[in-house]
């Protein structure tokens, strides 16, 4: 029973992070559309685009090597954990921020 609850918790967190990532992609697409129409982009929009681009680069950095090397998906959780120990964030921002929120909720009495 405890394992099922843990799986549901992680699955819920993952789905919530995917929704957040989707919203970020949607927002950045609107900013790009605004730019292509010749409208001025605000500093907040610029920051949003930079963050989203950085997330895309993180995806590429994680996914490409693991597609090329067979069986390497087993190593991914270990790699992410070791990177966190060295203050390196390999996960896209929507997944990383969600993890921090989960930790704060777990610490509440």
mmCIF file of the C-alpha atoms, coordinates in Angstrom:
data_MODEL
# 
_entry.id   MODEL 
# 
loop_
_atom_site.group_PDB 
_atom_site.id 
_atom_site.type_symbol 
_atom_site.label_atom_id 
_atom_site.label_alt_id 
_atom_site.label_comp_id 
_atom_site.label_asym_id 
_atom_site.label_entity_id 
_atom_site.label_seq_id 
_atom_site.pdbx_PDB_ins_code 
_atom_site.Cartn_x 
_atom_site.Cartn_y 
_atom_site.Cartn_z 
_atom_site.occupancy 
_atom_site.B_iso_or_equiv 
_atom_site.pdbx_formal_charge 
_atom_site.auth_seq_id 
_atom_site.auth_comp_id 
_atom_site.auth_asym_id 
_atom_site.auth_atom_id 
_atom_site.pdbx_PDB_model_num 
ATOM 1   C CA . UNK A 1 1   ? 0.000  0.000  0.000   1.00 0.00 ? 1   UNK A CA 1 
ATOM 2   C CA . UNK A 1 2   ? 2.844  2.390  0.815   1.00 0.00 ? 2   UNK A CA 1 
ATOM 3   C CA . UNK A 1 3   ? 4.465  1.781  -2.570  1.00 0.00 ? 3   UNK A CA 1 
ATOM 4   C CA . UNK A 1 4   ? 1.210  2.561  -4.388  1.00 0.00 ? 4   UNK A CA 1 
ATOM 5   C CA . UNK A 1 5   ? 0.878  5.849  -2.504  1.00 0.00 ? 5   UNK A CA 1 
ATOM 6   C CA . UNK A 1 6   ? 4.465  6.770  -3.330  1.00 0.00 ? 6   UNK A CA 1 
ATOM 7   C CA . UNK A 1 7   ? 3.951  5.959  -7.011  1.00 0.00 ? 7   UNK A CA 1 
ATOM 8   C CA . UNK A 1 8   ? 0.762  8.033  -7.117  1.00 0.00 ? 8   UNK A CA 1 
ATOM 9   C CA . UNK A 1 9   ? 2.542  10.945 -5.440  1.00 0.00 ? 9   UNK A CA 1 
ATOM 10  C CA . UNK A 1 10  ? 5.405  10.903 -7.951  1.00 0.00 ? 10  UNK A CA 1 
ATOM 11  C CA . UNK A 1 11  ? 3.064  10.418 -10.900 1.00 0.00 ? 11  UNK A CA 1 
ATOM 12  C CA . UNK A 1 12  ? 0.945  13.373 -9.767  1.00 0.00 ? 12  UNK A CA 1 
ATOM 13  C CA . UNK A 1 13  ? 4.081  15.497 -9.397  1.00 0.00 ? 13  UNK A CA 1 
ATOM 14  C CA . UNK A 1 14  ? 5.286  14.470 -12.868 1.00 0.00 ? 14  UNK A CA 1 
ATOM 15  C CA . UNK A 1 15  ? 1.954  15.268 -14.518 1.00 0.00 ? 15  UNK A CA 1 
ATOM 16  C CA . UNK A 1 16  ? 1.809  18.637 -12.770 1.00 0.00 ? 16  UNK A CA 1 
ATOM 17  C CA . UNK A 1 17  ? 5.332  19.413 -13.998 1.00 0.00 ? 17  UNK A CA 1 
ATOM 18  C CA . UNK A 1 18  ? 4.386  18.447 -17.555 1.00 0.00 ? 18  UNK A CA 1 
ATOM 19  C CA . UNK A 1 19  ? 1.425  20.823 -17.406 1.00 0.00 ? 19  UNK A CA 1 
ATOM 20  C CA . UNK A 1 20  ? 3.700  23.599 -16.151 1.00 0.00 ? 20  UNK A CA 1 
ATOM 21  C CA . UNK A 1 21  ? 6.165  22.911 -18.954 1.00 0.00 ? 21  UNK A CA 1 
ATOM 22  C CA . UNK A 1 22  ? 3.335  22.988 -21.497 1.00 0.00 ? 22  UNK A CA 1 
ATOM 23  C CA . UNK A 1 23  ? 2.182  26.370 -20.187 1.00 0.00 ? 23  UNK A CA 1 
ATOM 24  C CA . UNK A 1 24  ? 5.743  27.687 -20.448 1.00 0.00 ? 24  UNK A CA 1 
ATOM 25  C CA . UNK A 1 25  ? 5.997  26.483 -24.041 1.00 0.00 ? 25  UNK A CA 1 
ATOM 26  C CA . UNK A 1 26  ? 2.657  28.066 -24.861 1.00 0.00 ? 26  UNK A CA 1 
ATOM 27  C CA . UNK A 1 27  ? 3.681  31.383 -23.287 1.00 0.00 ? 27  UNK A CA 1 
ATOM 28  C CA . UNK A 1 28  ? 7.013  31.458 -25.094 1.00 0.00 ? 28  UNK A CA 1 
ATOM 29  C CA . UNK A 1 29  ? 5.283  30.694 -28.400 1.00 0.00 ? 29  UNK A CA 1 
ATOM 30  C CA . UNK A 1 30  ? 3.061  33.744 -27.853 1.00 0.00 ? 30  UNK A CA 1 
ATOM 31  C CA . UNK A 1 31  ? 6.134  35.892 -27.184 1.00 0.00 ? 31  UNK A CA 1 
ATOM 32  C CA . UNK A 1 32  ? 7.838  34.630 -30.358 1.00 0.00 ? 32  UNK A CA 1 
ATOM 33  C CA . UNK A 1 33  ? 4.671  35.340 -32.326 1.00 0.00 ? 33  UNK A CA 1 
ATOM 34  C CA . UNK A 1 34  ? 4.590  38.841 -30.834 1.00 0.00 ? 34  UNK A CA 1 
ATOM 35  C CA . UNK A 1 35  ? 8.223  39.375 -31.865 1.00 0.00 ? 35  UNK A CA 1 
ATOM 36  C CA . UNK A 1 36  ? 7.616  38.133 -35.409 1.00 0.00 ? 36  UNK A CA 1 
ATOM 37  C CA . UNK A 1 37  ? 4.735  40.585 -35.768 1.00 0.00 ? 37  UNK A CA 1 
ATOM 38  C CA . UNK A 1 38  ? 7.188  43.379 -34.992 1.00 0.00 ? 38  UNK A CA 1 
ATOM 39  C CA . UNK A 1 39  ? 5.840  44.213 -31.547 1.00 0.00 ? 39  UNK A CA 1 
ATOM 40  C CA . UNK A 1 40  ? 8.172  45.199 -28.724 1.00 0.00 ? 40  UNK A CA 1 
ATOM 41  C CA . UNK A 1 41  ? 9.109  42.501 -26.212 1.00 0.00 ? 41  UNK A CA 1 
ATOM 42  C CA . UNK A 1 42  ? 9.178  43.375 -22.518 1.00 0.00 ? 42  UNK A CA 1 
ATOM 43  C CA . UNK A 1 43  ? 12.106 42.381 -20.271 1.00 0.00 ? 43  UNK A CA 1 
ATOM 44  C CA . UNK A 1 44  ? 9.807  39.785 -18.638 1.00 0.00 ? 44  UNK A CA 1 
ATOM 45  C CA . UNK A 1 45  ? 9.097  38.264 -22.047 1.00 0.00 ? 45  UNK A CA 1 
ATOM 46  C CA . UNK A 1 46  ? 12.807 38.216 -22.810 1.00 0.00 ? 46  UNK A CA 1 
ATOM 47  C CA . UNK A 1 47  ? 13.502 36.436 -19.522 1.00 0.00 ? 47  UNK A CA 1 
ATOM 48  C CA . UNK A 1 48  ? 10.750 33.910 -20.288 1.00 0.00 ? 48  UNK A CA 1 
ATOM 49  C CA . UNK A 1 49  ? 12.267 33.143 -23.694 1.00 0.00 ? 49  UNK A CA 1 
ATOM 50  C CA . UNK A 1 50  ? 15.763 32.785 -22.256 1.00 0.00 ? 50  UNK A CA 1 
ATOM 51  C CA . UNK A 1 51  ? 14.550 30.401 -19.550 1.00 0.00 ? 51  UNK A CA 1 
ATOM 52  C CA . UNK A 1 52  ? 12.606 28.333 -22.075 1.00 0.00 ? 52  UNK A CA 1 
ATOM 53  C CA . UNK A 1 53  ? 15.590 28.142 -24.448 1.00 0.00 ? 53  UNK A CA 1 
ATOM 54  C CA . UNK A 1 54  ? 17.801 27.045 -21.578 1.00 0.00 ? 54  UNK A CA 1 
ATOM 55  C CA . UNK A 1 55  ? 15.251 24.335 -20.725 1.00 0.00 ? 55  UNK A CA 1 
ATOM 56  C CA . UNK A 1 56  ? 15.305 23.112 -24.334 1.00 0.00 ? 56  UNK A CA 1 
ATOM 57  C CA . UNK A 1 57  ? 19.083 22.869 -24.183 1.00 0.00 ? 57  UNK A CA 1 
ATOM 58  C CA . UNK A 1 58  ? 18.778 20.845 -20.965 1.00 0.00 ? 58  UNK A CA 1 
ATOM 59  C CA . UNK A 1 59  ? 16.378 18.464 -22.706 1.00 0.00 ? 59  UNK A CA 1 
ATOM 60  C CA . UNK A 1 60  ? 18.803 18.019 -25.572 1.00 0.00 ? 60  UNK A CA 1 
ATOM 61  C CA . UNK A 1 61  ? 21.718 17.511 -23.190 1.00 0.00 ? 61  UNK A CA 1 
ATOM 62  C CA . UNK A 1 62  ? 19.887 14.797 -21.303 1.00 0.00 ? 62  UNK A CA 1 
ATOM 63  C CA . UNK A 1 63  ? 17.985 13.049 -24.070 1.00 0.00 ? 63  UNK A CA 1 
ATOM 64  C CA . UNK A 1 64  ? 20.512 12.803 -26.917 1.00 0.00 ? 64  UNK A CA 1 
ATOM 65  C CA . UNK A 1 65  ? 23.231 10.874 -25.062 1.00 0.00 ? 65  UNK A CA 1 
ATOM 66  C CA . UNK A 1 66  ? 20.652 8.551  -23.546 1.00 0.00 ? 66  UNK A CA 1 
ATOM 67  C CA . UNK A 1 67  ? 19.147 7.776  -26.929 1.00 0.00 ? 67  UNK A CA 1 
ATOM 68  C CA . UNK A 1 68  ? 22.541 7.014  -28.444 1.00 0.00 ? 68  UNK A CA 1 
ATOM 69  C CA . UNK A 1 69  ? 23.833 4.823  -25.591 1.00 0.00 ? 69  UNK A CA 1 
ATOM 70  C CA . UNK A 1 70  ? 21.677 1.694  -25.121 1.00 0.00 ? 70  UNK A CA 1 
ATOM 71  C CA . UNK A 1 71  ? 20.503 1.035  -21.569 1.00 0.00 ? 71  UNK A CA 1 
ATOM 72  C CA . UNK A 1 72  ? 21.668 4.384  -20.296 1.00 0.00 ? 72  UNK A CA 1 
ATOM 73  C CA . UNK A 1 73  ? 18.200 5.435  -19.063 1.00 0.00 ? 73  UNK A CA 1 
ATOM 74  C CA . UNK A 1 74  ? 18.976 3.400  -15.955 1.00 0.00 ? 74  UNK A CA 1 
ATOM 75  C CA . UNK A 1 75  ? 21.791 5.830  -15.162 1.00 0.00 ? 75  UNK A CA 1 
ATOM 76  C CA . UNK A 1 76  ? 19.676 9.004  -15.539 1.00 0.00 ? 76  UNK A CA 1 
ATOM 77  C CA . UNK A 1 77  ? 18.308 9.142  -11.957 1.00 0.00 ? 77  UNK A CA 1 
ATOM 78  C CA . UNK A 1 78  ? 21.805 8.589  -10.578 1.00 0.00 ? 78  UNK A CA 1 
ATOM 79  C CA . UNK A 1 79  ? 23.201 11.302 -12.832 1.00 0.00 ? 79  UNK A CA 1 
ATOM 80  C CA . UNK A 1 80  ? 20.537 13.801 -11.730 1.00 0.00 ? 80  UNK A CA 1 
ATOM 81  C CA . UNK A 1 81  ? 21.152 12.993 -8.056  1.00 0.00 ? 81  UNK A CA 1 
ATOM 82  C CA . UNK A 1 82  ? 24.926 13.402 -8.384  1.00 0.00 ? 82  UNK A CA 1 
ATOM 83  C CA . UNK A 1 83  ? 24.493 16.656 -10.288 1.00 0.00 ? 83  UNK A CA 1 
ATOM 84  C CA . UNK A 1 84  ? 22.266 18.022 -7.493  1.00 0.00 ? 84  UNK A CA 1 
ATOM 85  C CA . UNK A 1 85  ? 24.976 17.226 -4.952  1.00 0.00 ? 85  UNK A CA 1 
ATOM 86  C CA . UNK A 1 86  ? 27.299 19.449 -6.976  1.00 0.00 ? 86  UNK A CA 1 
ATOM 87  C CA . UNK A 1 87  ? 24.659 22.210 -7.387  1.00 0.00 ? 87  UNK A CA 1 
ATOM 88  C CA . UNK A 1 88  ? 24.168 21.459 -11.075 1.00 0.00 ? 88  UNK A CA 1 
ATOM 89  C CA . UNK A 1 89  ? 20.558 21.507 -12.237 1.00 0.00 ? 89  UNK A CA 1 
ATOM 90  C CA . UNK A 1 90  ? 20.055 19.059 -15.093 1.00 0.00 ? 90  UNK A CA 1 
ATOM 91  C CA . UNK A 1 91  ? 16.263 19.100 -15.035 1.00 0.00 ? 91  UNK A CA 1 
ATOM 92  C CA . UNK A 1 92  ? 14.177 21.716 -16.845 1.00 0.00 ? 92  UNK A CA 1 
ATOM 93  C CA . UNK A 1 93  ? 12.899 24.512 -14.623 1.00 0.00 ? 93  UNK A CA 1 
ATOM 94  C CA . UNK A 1 94  ? 9.319  23.276 -14.352 1.00 0.00 ? 94  UNK A CA 1 
ATOM 95  C CA . UNK A 1 95  ? 10.518 19.955 -12.962 1.00 0.00 ? 95  UNK A CA 1 
ATOM 96  C CA . UNK A 1 96  ? 13.124 21.493 -10.667 1.00 0.00 ? 96  UNK A CA 1 
ATOM 97  C CA . UNK A 1 97  ? 10.791 24.100 -9.167  1.00 0.00 ? 97  UNK A CA 1 
ATOM 98  C CA . UNK A 1 98  ? 8.154  21.457 -8.572  1.00 0.00 ? 98  UNK A CA 1 
ATOM 99  C CA . UNK A 1 99  ? 10.636 19.336 -6.679  1.00 0.00 ? 99  UNK A CA 1 
ATOM 100 C CA . UNK A 1 100 ? 11.418 22.291 -4.387  1.00 0.00 ? 100 UNK A CA 1 
ATOM 101 C CA . UNK A 1 101 ? 7.694  22.906 -3.756  1.00 0.00 ? 101 UNK A CA 1 
ATOM 102 C CA . UNK A 1 102 ? 7.227  19.225 -2.892  1.00 0.00 ? 102 UNK A CA 1 
ATOM 103 C CA . UNK A 1 103 ? 10.048 19.419 -0.345  1.00 0.00 ? 103 UNK A CA 1 
ATOM 104 C CA . UNK A 1 104 ? 8.466  22.488 1.284   1.00 0.00 ? 104 UNK A CA 1 
ATOM 105 C CA . UNK A 1 105 ? 5.101  20.706 1.513   1.00 0.00 ? 105 UNK A CA 1 
ATOM 106 C CA . UNK A 1 106 ? 6.740  17.641 3.073   1.00 0.00 ? 106 UNK A CA 1 
ATOM 107 C CA . UNK A 1 107 ? 8.422  19.810 5.736   1.00 0.00 ? 107 UNK A CA 1 
ATOM 108 C CA . UNK A 1 108 ? 5.100  21.326 6.891   1.00 0.00 ? 108 UNK A CA 1 
ATOM 109 C CA . UNK A 1 109 ? 3.775  19.727 10.106  1.00 0.00 ? 109 UNK A CA 1 
# 
